[in-house]
Amino acid sequence: MSLFFLLLSGLQIFNAHPTLYVGDQSGFQFENAVLRIGAVRGPDGARGFTEFAGIRFDTTGVLGVSGAGEGAQARAFPAWATIPSGQDLATGRVVHFFFAWVLVFTLFVWFAASLLNRHLRRDIIPRVSDLKGLPADISSHARMQFRHEKSYGPLQKLAYAGVLLVALPLMVLSGLAMSPGFNAFAPFLADVLGGRQTARTIHFAVMALLVMFFVVHIVMVVAAGPVNELRSIITGWYRVDAESGRGKGER
C-alpha cells in the first residue's frame, strides 16, 4: 500500500519539473538532461513527447498531455496517474513523505525480523548452488514451466534480494539525498550518488524498475497458478509438486 501511494504522489512531484538530469545542477545553461517529458503545440493541438538521451518520441495519449480537446493540459503523467489528480505539488509532497517514512519503518521491522528468524539468510540471499542452477531456472521460466517447491528458486532469490536489499534501500537513500534537511545532516550522501540531480534520476529509475518487478511478479503469479500462489500469500500454505516427496507444506 505504501508503494502505491509513493508511486502516484511521486509522479505528482515529478510533474512539477518533468526532466531528469545527471550531476549536481540543472537549468537552461546545462546540457545534462537524460529524460524530458513535455508537450508542444501542433496544428492539431497539443502533442505529448518523451525525450530520452536526445531522442524524441511522440507519446500523445500516454505521456506529455492529459485530457483531450479543449480541456487538454500539458502534464508529464496524466491526471489519473497522480495523487492528487490535479496539479498540487504541496499535497503530493505531504503524501509522499508520509508514506516514505511508513515504508522505512516497515523495511526496518522486516529486516530486523528476517535477521532474527534467519529468513534473510535462509530464503532470500542467493547461494553458490543457486547461481549454478540459474541457467536451468531461466530456461524453465522461458518455457513457462514452473516448479512448485517450498524454497525459492534461483531467479526468485535474485529478484527478491535485488528488490529488498538493493532497490528499496537505494530508493530510500536517493530520496534522502534530495532532502535539504538531510543534506545539512549528511551532505556526503548526495556526493556519493553523483549529485542531487543524479540522485533524483536514480530515484526515478529505481521506481520504474520496481513497477516492472510488480508487473512481472503478477504475471508470474497468474502463470504459475493463481489459486496456489494467492493462497500461499494469504495463509502461508503452499502446495508443492508431488515428486518432491513433501506434499503440502508451509512456504
C-alpha positions in Angstrom: 0.0 0.0 0.0 2.8 2.4 0.8 4.5 1.8 -2.5 1.2 2.5 -4.3 0.8 6.0 -2.7 4.5 6.6 -3.1 4.3 5.9 -6.8 1.3 8.1 -7.5 2.4 11.0 -5.3 5.9 10.7 -6.7 4.5 11.2 -10.3 2.7 14.3 -8.9 6.1 15.6 -7.7 7.8 14.7 -11.0 5.2 16.6 -12.9 6.3 19.9 -11.3 9.6 19.6 -13.3 9.4 16.7 -15.7 13.0 16.5 -16.6 15.8 14.3 -15.2 19.5 15.3 -15.1 22.9 13.9 -14.3 25.1 15.9 -12.0 24.5 18.3 -9.2 22.9 21.2 -11.1 20.3 21.7 -13.7 18.9 24.5 -15.8 18.8 26.0 -19.3 22.6 26.6 -19.3 23.3 22.9 -18.7 23.3 20.1 -21.2 22.9 17.3 -18.8 19.3 16.2 -19.2 18.7 12.5 -19.8 14.9 12.4 -19.8 12.3 15.0 -20.6 8.5 14.6 -20.9 6.5 17.5 -22.2 4.2 18.9 -24.9 4.4 21.0 -28.0 1.7 22.9 -29.8 1.0 21.4 -33.2 -1.6 22.1 -36.0 -3.9 19.5 -34.4 -3.4 20.8 -30.8 -1.0 19.8 -28.1 1.2 16.9 -28.8 3.0 15.0 -26.0 6.6 13.9 -26.3 9.1 11.9 -24.3 12.8 12.7 -25.0 15.4 10.2 -23.8 19.1 10.7 -24.3 18.4 13.4 -27.0 16.0 11.1 -29.0 12.4 12.4 -29.0 9.3 10.1 -29.3 5.7 11.2 -29.8 3.8 9.9 -26.7 0.5 11.8 -27.2 -2.3 9.9 -25.4 0.1 8.4 -22.9 2.7 11.0 -21.6 3.0 14.7 -22.1 -0.7 15.7 -22.4 -3.5 14.9 -20.1 -7.1 15.0 -21.4 -8.4 15.7 -24.8 -9.8 18.5 -26.9 -10.0 22.0 -25.4 -9.5 20.5 -21.9 -6.1 19.0 -22.7 -3.3 20.1 -20.4 0.4 19.8 -20.7 1.3 17.2 -18.0 4.1 14.7 -18.0 1.9 12.0 -16.4 -1.9 12.2 -16.8 -4.3 13.2 -14.0 -5.5 9.7 -13.4 -1.9 8.5 -12.5 -1.2 11.1 -9.8 -2.2 11.8 -6.2 -3.9 14.3 -6.1 -5.2 14.2 -9.7 -4.9 18.0 -10.1 -1.5 19.7 -10.2 -0.8 20.1 -6.5 2.8 19.8 -5.6 2.4 20.7 -1.9 -0.2 17.9 -1.2 1.8 15.5 -3.3 4.9 16.1 -1.2 2.9 15.6 2.1 1.5 12.3 0.9 4.9 11.2 -0.5 6.9 11.9 2.7 4.3 10.4 5.0 4.3 7.0 3.1 8.0 7.2 2.7 8.5 7.1 6.4 5.9 4.3 6.7 7.9 2.3 4.2 11.2 3.0 6.0 9.7 1.8 9.3 8.2 -1.3 7.6 11.6 -2.2 6.0 13.4 -1.8 9.3 11.0 -4.1 11.1 11.2 -6.7 8.2 15.0 -6.5 8.1 15.3 -7.0 11.9 12.8 -9.8 12.0 14.4 -11.5 9.0 17.8 -11.4 10.7 16.4 -12.9 13.9 14.4 -15.8 12.3 17.2 -16.3 9.6 14.6 -15.8 6.8 17.0 -13.5 5.0 19.9 -15.8 5.0 17.9 -19.0 4.5 15.4 -17.9 1.8 16.5 -14.6 0.2 20.3 -14.3 -0.2 21.4 -16.5 -3.2 24.0 -19.2 -2.5 26.6 -20.6 -4.9 24.3 -23.6 -5.7 21.6 -21.1 -6.7 23.9 -19.4 -9.1 24.9 -22.7 -10.6 21.2 -23.5 -11.1 20.4 -20.1 -12.6 20.7 -21.1 -16.3 18.3 -24.0 -15.9 15.9 -21.9 -14.0 15.9 -19.2 -16.7 15.3 -21.9 -19.3 12.3 -23.2 -17.3 10.8 -19.8 -16.9 11.3 -19.0 -20.6 9.3 -22.2 -21.4 6.7 -21.2 -18.8 7.4 -24.3 -16.8 7.3 -23.7 -13.1 8.3 -26.0 -10.2 6.3 -25.6 -7.1 8.7 -26.1 -4.2 8.9 -24.9 -0.6 12.1 -22.9 -1.2 12.5 -20.1 -3.6 14.2 -20.8 -7.0 17.4 -19.1 -8.2 15.5 -16.4 -10.1 13.1 -15.7 -7.3 16.0 -15.3 -4.8 17.9 -12.9 -7.1 14.7 -10.9 -7.8 13.7 -10.7 -4.1 17.3 -10.0 -3.0 17.6 -7.3 -5.7 14.4 -5.6 -4.6 14.7 -5.9 -0.8 18.5 -5.4 -0.4 19.4 -3.1 -3.3 16.4 -1.4 -5.0 14.4 -0.3 -1.9 17.5 0.8 0.2 18.7 2.7 -2.9 15.3 4.3 -3.2 15.4 5.4 0.4 19.0 6.8 0.1 18.4 8.6 -3.1 15.2 10.2 -1.6 17.2 11.3 1.5 19.9 12.7 -0.8 17.3 15.1 -2.3 16.1 16.3 1.1 17.6 19.7 2.1 17.2 18.9 5.8 19.1 15.6 5.4 21.7 17.3 3.3 22.5 19.5 6.2 23.0 16.5 8.4 24.9 14.3 5.9 26.0 16.3 2.9 28.2 13.5 1.7 25.3 11.3 0.6 24.4 13.4 -2.4 28.0 13.4 -3.5 28.3 9.7 -3.2 25.3 9.3 -5.5 26.8 11.8 -8.0 24.9 14.9 -7.0 21.4 15.9 -6.2 20.2 15.7 -9.8 21.7 12.3 -10.3 20.1 11.2 -7.0 16.7 12.3 -8.5 17.4 10.4 -11.7 18.4 7.3 -9.7 15.2 7.7 -7.6 13.1 7.7 -10.8 14.9 4.8 -12.4 14.5 2.6 -9.3 10.8 3.5 -9.2 10.5 2.3 -12.9 12.3 -0.9 -12.0 10.0 -1.6 -9.0 7.0 -1.1 -11.2 8.4 -3.6 -13.8 9.1 -6.0 -10.9 5.5 -5.7 -9.7 4.1 -6.3 -13.2 6.3 -9.3 -13.9 5.5 -10.6 -10.4 1.8 -10.5 -11.1 2.2 -12.2 -14.5 4.3 -15.0 -12.8 1.6 -15.5 -10.1 -1.1 -16.0 -12.8 1.2 -18.2 -15.0 2.3 -20.4 -12.1 -1.2 -21.0 -10.8 -3.1 -18.1 -9.2 -5.1 -20.2 -6.6 -2.0 -21.8 -5.2 0.1 -18.6 -5.2 -2.6 -16.4 -3.7 -3.4 -19.0 -1.0 0.3 -19.0 0.0 0.3 -15.2 0.2 -2.8 -15.1 2.4 -2.5 -18.2 4.6 1.2 -19.1 4.3 0.4 -22.6 2.9 1.7 -23.6 -0.5 1.1 -26.9 -2.3 4.4 -28.3 -3.7 5.0 -30.7 -6.5 4.2 -34.3 -5.7 7.5 -35.6 -6.9 9.3 -33.5 -4.3 8.0 -36.0 -1.8 7.0 -33.3 0.6 3.3 -32.9 -0.3 1.7 -29.8 1.3 4.0 -27.5 3.2 4.4 -24.1 4.6 6.4 -21.7 2.5 
